[in-house]
Amino acid sequence: MNAPTAEDLRPREGEELVFDTNPVLNERVTHYCPGCHHGIAHRLVSEVLNELGVAPRTILVAAVGCATFTYDYFNVDSVEAPHGRACAVATGVRRARPEAVVFTYQGDGDMAAIGTGESIHAANRGERITAVFVNNTVYGMTGGQMAPTTLLGQKTTTTVQGRNMGNEGGPIRFCELLAQLDGVAYAARCALDTVKHVREAKRALRKAFEVQIDGLGFGFVEFLSGCPTNWHMDPIAANKRIAEVMIPAFPLGVFKDRSKGGEAKDA
Amino acid sequence: MSGTPERVLAKGNEALAFGAVDAGCVCYFGYPITPQNEVPEALSTLLPERGGRFVQAESEVGAINMLLGAGACGIPSMTSSSSCGISLMQEGISYMAGSHVPGVIVNMSRGGPGLGDIGPSQGDYFQATKGGGHGDHRNLVLAPSTAQECYDFMFKAFALAFKYANPVMVLGDAVIAQVKEPVRRTPPPGALSREELDALCSPWRIEGYGARPNGSPRLLKSVYLAEGALAARNELLMKKYQEMRKEASFETEAVEDAELVVVAFGSMARILRSTLRHLRAEGHKVGLLRPKTLYPFPDEAFRDLAPGRRFLVVEQNAGQMVEDVRLAVNGAAKVDWHGVMPCIFATAGDLARPVLLALKGA
């Protein structure tokens, strides 16, 4: 079966258009698995860039993992970073092009394991960039190995008995870790499991871009996301896992807000 | 640093920094390491004074990836480090090569392996000229021999980086880095203006699609997963490396009637120049061939000189450039080798004996 073309996706006669594309996200069919939340995260980023009117001067720094191919879907100029180095590459882009809007889009392994150093120091320098952090507690692209955010007891292909505090340590709460840094202007954790949470996520994402545009510092938003494939669940069960298992371990909220009109909060 | 604006007394490191800003460098990213610290120290003042940006990175890994980002934007940018720091940069250098991203990387190398020593060494020849990182890639490599060349070669480095959209390494050592000598601060022939550099990168740089009339997004990347895509990409790279071959450069001294041609680069060539002039005065038929580019290697110079002569390669390592000399000569002449161990300060007198031994064919 051929992938549907953009034309196939337009409403046919008698059909009502209730949800349209936006020009920042192209109409390619993504490579993501059914039930994966990258699609929602992409949609939110594209809506925010579109509403802020900044897409023509936006530069995406793509990471490594399932998120590598983000540049196939966003209609913005892009550069690929080595695994974990997106915040360093974004620093170079930011310093080279002060007028640009710069964002990274990174998974948990990329940002909070191999790229911890680059991420923390870019945040600490207060680089005017926005980091979109997709936390699904597992390495997706490589087939389900332990991530830095894997929950205690969670079974992965490299923790077949479940993640063990004594051997692997516990999950990293990256949002709290970054929020304490003076260079961070906005840090929030949201979830993509329900309509309510998705709406909150969009508001947080918008702020994470606004603090960059307003020159206030580093903007960070963490999305608790589902990976039905590597969790070995159907999408509905995956959403349930976010609500019942992930959110208790990764509390939702705004951990830092120095945006205009925002209330400064401690981590 | 002292002197007139046009002529200054500067260490090689300081000359590199002057060369960088005079050649149009806008961004510097780097992490401190001896023996190149005068480069970031000078640029931390020189760049902001000229509207440029200086970032002290959290590591060499951070620095090279910042360079990747700035280079992708088509903004003339550089980093500098020394041996062990350059090892950490190899990942980013490979990505820059794979993504056709320009950038200038200064390596004022030190002794290794491991933490080694901070003194002079040419032990990074392989790392610099054979790609260094993973995958099939090459860096253009320039080897200055004086503080003046440190200055001049920065212009050449930026011009080549933008002409080929490729990383360029300037490879010196602790002697080149720390010796202070007069430097003329005037652009050498072939220097490109900022406008010329901009014109070279305008077809591919990322800037935000709104900056272009057609408005179609651009992407710089090194990943090619579709069947045959990487093969096609690497063929493109190989074609570029073939084109680079015309950039090979070298200088010779007293080779016309020489029976023995001594081959050396960087600080060793500087010392050997004195040795050879002294031996010439005593009537020995010896000459010098100094590659100024280590990649591309000046193969043709060796082929031209091989008939009726023999070669002696002198380098401050355990035998690296000698392999390229033997490949270039391809059996057409005898090639001897003399190595100086890292962090030993050889004098012109010390090197007379190995030259005379090679001349006699011992």
Interface residues (C-beta under 8 A of the other chain):
Chain A: A55 P56 R57 T58 I59 V61 A62 T68 Y71 F74 N75 V76 D77 S78 V79 E80 A81 P82 R85 A88 V89 A90 T91 G92 V93 R94 R95 A96 R97 E99 A100 V101 G117 E118 I120 H121 R125
Chain B: V26 C27 F29 R53 V55 A57 E58 S59 V61 G62 A63 N65 M66 L67 L68 G69 A70 G71 A72 C73 I75 S77 E91 G92 Y95 S99 I206 E207 G208 Y209 G210 A211 G215 P217 R218 L219 L220 K221 S222 V223
